[in-house]
Amino acid sequence: MKNRTKLPNIYLGVILALLYVPILLVVFYSFNESKISSVWGGFSLKWYEALFRDKALFKALGNSLILGSASCLCAAVIGTLGAYGMTKARLRTKGAVEYISTLPIMIPEIILGMVFMAFFSLIGIPFGMGTLVLAHTAFCIPYIFMLVKARLVGMDPSLAEAALDLGASPQRVFFDITLPLVAPAILSGMLLAFAMSIDDVIISVFVTGVDTNTLPVKIYTQLKTGVTPEINALCTLLFGAVLVLCGLAVWLGRTPKKKRTGSQEES
């Protein structure tokens, strides 16, 4: 019986090792003195110095930040309005519409990239930052849509009803009551969408232009010529940034304990 109880812990340890040991190795070798990533030559920060002197990488980073910010802002507006509209709609096909709204998460990225490339070519949109923003907005919307919808479903409807009884217009109720209450869900969804956008490679490869290069695509093209510790240093910084964004998203998305206990006591 004791051996059986240890099996889940052993299984979990193996899975965590397979997931995070490669990442830890990348972080470890980013401080490598040697130019060969697989050979340890001593501790050094020179690859971080070389990284900060690389103007092409920083230009690609700027493009990725602009792309992530623009796409998550557009997705926030569309996803929030869509979630709010779905909570008010009385349609027989409501479940099907909600399911279709989350399809970009479930469809493989290579298929999405091919679809976006064919669509933009068909309607004649030149490939570049514009097509990147449109494509990234499309697959970022479901993250915000699902979080905002979950917050709206759990919100007390009596607050909006009381405001309407006191003479407030539906627009006033939305901006003064509903929007502030769902703001944490919107912010957490935007952070998740930003992390997914700045990390995307496959879709960006299909819809980017010749003069527009994002950071993940830049890294992917450099990997073809060989991995250097400079790439390891960049991956380490990106991994840390994604961890911070995901942590902020979780922190903003959760309901504070005091508010939960207060609402339960009131009910």
C-alpha positions as CSV (number, residue, x, y, z in Angstrom):
1,M,0.0,0.0,0.0
2,K,2.9,2.4,0.8
3,N,4.4,1.8,-2.7
4,R,1.1,2.6,-4.3
5,T,0.7,5.9,-2.5
6,K,4.1,6.9,-3.7
7,L,3.4,6.3,-7.4
8,P,1.4,9.6,-8.0
9,N,4.2,11.6,-6.4
10,I,6.8,9.8,-8.6
11,Y,4.7,10.4,-11.7
12,L,4.3,14.1,-10.9
13,G,8.0,14.4,-10.3
14,V,8.8,12.9,-13.6
15,I,6.4,15.1,-15.5
16,L,7.7,18.2,-13.8
17,A,11.3,17.2,-14.5
18,L,10.5,16.7,-18.2
19,L,8.8,20.1,-18.4
20,Y,11.2,22.3,-16.4
21,V,14.6,20.7,-16.5
22,P,15.2,21.9,-20.2
23,I,14.2,25.4,-19.2
24,L,16.5,25.4,-16.2
25,L,19.3,24.2,-18.5
26,V,18.7,27.1,-20.9
27,V,18.8,29.5,-17.9
28,F,22.0,27.8,-16.6
29,Y,23.9,28.0,-19.9
30,S,22.9,31.6,-20.5
31,F,25.7,32.4,-17.9
32,N,28.2,30.3,-19.8
33,E,31.6,31.7,-20.7
34,S,32.0,29.4,-23.7
35,K,30.4,30.1,-27.1
36,I,29.3,26.5,-27.3
37,S,26.1,26.1,-25.4
38,S,26.6,22.5,-24.4
39,V,30.1,23.1,-23.0
40,W,30.4,24.9,-19.7
41,G,33.4,27.3,-19.7
42,G,32.8,29.2,-16.5
43,F,30.4,31.9,-15.2
44,S,30.0,35.0,-17.3
45,L,27.5,37.8,-18.1
46,K,29.0,38.6,-21.5
47,W,26.1,37.1,-23.4
48,Y,23.7,39.4,-21.7
49,E,26.0,42.3,-22.6
50,A,26.0,41.1,-26.2
51,L,22.3,40.8,-26.1
52,F,21.7,44.4,-25.1
53,R,24.1,45.6,-27.9
54,D,22.1,43.7,-30.6
55,K,20.0,46.5,-32.3
56,A,18.2,44.0,-34.5
57,L,16.8,42.0,-31.6
58,F,15.7,45.2,-29.8
59,K,13.9,46.4,-32.9
60,A,12.1,43.0,-33.1
61,L,11.3,43.3,-29.4
62,G,9.8,46.7,-30.0
63,N,7.6,45.3,-32.8
64,S,6.5,42.4,-30.5
65,L,5.6,44.9,-27.7
66,I,3.6,47.0,-30.1
67,L,1.9,44.0,-31.6
68,G,1.1,42.5,-28.2
69,S,-0.3,45.8,-26.8
70,A,-2.4,46.6,-29.9
71,S,-3.8,43.0,-30.2
72,C,-4.7,42.6,-26.5
73,L,-6.4,46.1,-26.4
74,C,-8.5,45.3,-29.5
75,A,-9.2,41.8,-28.1
76,A,-10.2,43.4,-24.7
77,V,-12.9,45.6,-26.4
78,I,-14.3,42.9,-28.6
79,G,-14.1,40.1,-26.0
80,T,-15.7,42.3,-23.2
81,L,-18.6,43.5,-25.4
82,G,-19.1,39.9,-26.7
83,A,-19.2,38.4,-23.2
84,Y,-21.6,41.2,-22.1
85,G,-23.8,40.7,-25.1
86,M,-23.9,36.9,-24.6
87,T,-25.1,37.3,-21.0
88,K,-28.0,39.5,-22.2
89,A,-28.9,37.5,-25.3
90,R,-31.8,35.1,-25.4
91,L,-30.9,32.8,-28.3
92,R,-31.5,29.1,-28.9
93,T,-28.0,29.0,-30.5
94,K,-26.3,30.8,-27.6
95,G,-24.3,27.7,-26.6
96,A,-23.1,27.1,-30.2
97,V,-22.1,30.8,-30.5
98,E,-20.1,30.6,-27.3
99,Y,-18.4,27.4,-28.5
100,I,-17.5,29.0,-31.8
101,S,-16.1,32.0,-30.0
102,T,-13.5,29.8,-28.2
103,L,-12.5,27.8,-31.3
104,P,-9.2,29.8,-32.0
105,I,-7.8,28.3,-28.7
106,M,-8.6,24.7,-29.8
107,I,-7.6,24.9,-33.5
108,P,-3.9,24.1,-34.1
109,E,-1.9,27.3,-34.7
110,I,-0.5,26.0,-38.0
111,I,-4.0,25.7,-39.4
112,L,-4.9,29.2,-38.1
113,G,-1.8,30.6,-39.7
114,M,-2.6,29.1,-43.1
115,V,-6.2,30.3,-42.9
116,F,-5.1,33.8,-42.0
117,M,-2.5,33.8,-44.8
118,A,-5.0,32.6,-47.4
119,F,-7.7,35.1,-46.2
120,F,-5.4,38.1,-46.2
121,S,-4.1,37.2,-49.6
122,L,-7.6,36.7,-50.9
123,I,-8.8,40.2,-49.8
124,G,-5.6,41.9,-50.8
125,I,-4.3,43.1,-47.4
126,P,-0.5,43.6,-47.5
127,F,1.4,41.5,-45.0
128,G,3.0,43.4,-42.2
129,M,2.1,44.9,-38.8
130,G,-1.6,45.2,-39.8
131,T,-2.1,41.6,-40.6
132,L,-0.2,40.6,-37.5
133,V,-2.5,42.7,-35.3
134,L,-5.6,41.2,-37.0
135,A,-4.4,37.7,-36.6
136,H,-3.2,38.0,-33.0
137,T,-6.4,39.8,-32.1
138,A,-8.4,36.9,-33.4
139,F,-6.7,34.3,-31.3
140,C,-6.5,36.6,-28.2
141,I,-10.2,37.3,-28.0
142,P,-11.2,33.9,-26.5
143,Y,-9.0,34.4,-23.4
144,I,-10.7,37.7,-22.5
145,F,-14.1,36.4,-23.6
146,M,-14.1,33.4,-21.2
147,L,-12.7,35.3,-18.2
148,V,-15.1,38.2,-18.6
149,K,-18.1,35.9,-19.2
150,A,-17.2,33.9,-16.0
151,R,-17.1,37.1,-14.0
152,L,-20.4,38.3,-15.4
153,V,-22.1,35.0,-14.7
154,G,-21.0,35.2,-11.0
155,M,-22.0,38.8,-10.6
156,D,-25.0,39.7,-8.5
157,P,-27.7,40.9,-11.0
158,S,-29.5,42.8,-8.2
159,L,-26.9,45.6,-8.5
160,A,-27.7,46.5,-12.1
161,E,-31.5,46.0,-11.4
162,A,-31.3,48.4,-8.4
163,A,-29.5,51.0,-10.6
164,L,-32.2,50.7,-13.3
165,D,-34.9,51.1,-10.7
166,L,-33.3,54.3,-9.5
167,G,-33.5,55.7,-13.0
168,A,-30.0,55.0,-14.5
169,S,-29.8,54.2,-18.2
170,P,-28.5,50.9,-19.4
171,Q,-25.3,52.7,-20.7
172,R,-24.8,54.3,-17.3
173,V,-25.3,50.9,-15.5
174,F,-22.7,49.3,-17.8
175,F,-20.0,52.0,-17.3
176,D,-20.6,52.7,-13.6
177,I,-21.4,49.3,-12.3
178,T,-20.7,46.4,-14.6
179,L,-17.4,47.6,-16.1
180,P,-15.7,48.3,-12.8
181,L,-16.8,44.9,-11.4
182,V,-15.4,43.0,-14.4
183,A,-12.3,45.1,-14.7
184,P,-10.0,42.6,-12.9
185,A,-11.2,39.9,-15.3
186,I,-10.5,42.1,-18.3
187,L,-7.0,43.0,-17.0
188,S,-6.1,39.3,-16.3
189,G,-7.4,38.3,-19.7
190,M,-5.3,41.1,-21.3
191,L,-2.2,39.9,-19.5
192,L,-2.7,36.3,-20.7
193,A,-3.5,37.5,-24.2
194,F,-0.3,39.7,-24.2
195,A,1.8,36.7,-23.0
196,M,0.3,34.5,-25.8
197,S,0.8,37.2,-28.4
198,I,4.4,38.0,-27.6
199,D,5.2,34.3,-27.5
200,D,3.6,33.3,-30.8
201,V,5.8,32.1,-33.7
202,I,3.7,29.9,-36.0
203,I,0.9,32.3,-36.8
204,S,3.4,35.2,-37.1
205,V,5.5,33.4,-39.6
206,F,2.5,33.0,-41.9
207,V,1.2,36.6,-41.7
208,T,4.3,38.7,-41.2
209,G,5.8,40.9,-43.9
210,V,9.3,41.2,-45.3
211,D,10.1,44.4,-43.4
212,T,8.3,43.4,-40.2
213,N,10.0,41.0,-37.8
214,T,8.8,40.0,-34.3
215,L,11.1,38.8,-31.6
216,P,9.9,35.1,-31.7
217,V,10.3,35.0,-35.4
218,K,13.8,36.6,-35.1
219,I,14.8,34.0,-32.6
220,Y,13.5,31.2,-34.8
221,T,15.5,32.4,-37.8
222,Q,18.7,32.7,-35.7
223,L,18.2,29.1,-34.4
224,K,18.7,27.8,-38.0
225,T,22.3,29.1,-37.9
226,G,23.1,27.6,-34.5
227,V,22.2,28.3,-30.9
228,T,24.5,30.7,-29.0
229,P,24.4,31.6,-25.3
230,E,23.0,35.0,-26.5
231,I,19.8,33.2,-27.4
232,N,19.8,31.5,-24.1
233,A,20.1,34.8,-22.3
234,L,17.2,36.2,-24.3
235,C,15.1,33.1,-23.6
236,T,15.8,33.5,-19.9
237,L,14.6,37.1,-19.9
238,L,11.5,36.1,-21.9
239,F,10.7,33.3,-19.6
240,G,11.0,35.6,-16.6
241,A,8.7,38.1,-18.2
242,V,6.1,35.5,-19.1
243,L,6.1,34.2,-15.5
244,V,5.6,37.7,-14.2
245,L,2.7,38.3,-16.6
246,C,1.0,35.0,-15.8
247,G,1.4,35.7,-12.1
248,L,-0.2,39.1,-12.4
249,A,-3.0,37.6,-14.4
250,V,-3.7,35.0,-11.7
251,W,-3.5,37.6,-9.0
252,L,-5.9,40.0,-10.8
253,G,-8.3,37.3,-11.8
254,R,-8.9,35.8,-8.3
255,T,-11.6,37.1,-6.0
256,P,-10.2,38.5,-2.7
257,K,-11.0,36.4,0.3
258,K,-12.5,39.3,2.2
259,K,-15.0,40.0,-0.6
260,R,-16.0,36.4,-0.9
261,T,-16.6,36.0,2.8
262,G,-18.5,39.4,2.9
263,S,-20.8,38.4,0.0
264,Q,-21.5,35.0,1.7
265,E,-22.4,36.7,5.0
266,E,-24.7,39.2,3.2
267,S,-26.5,36.4,1.4
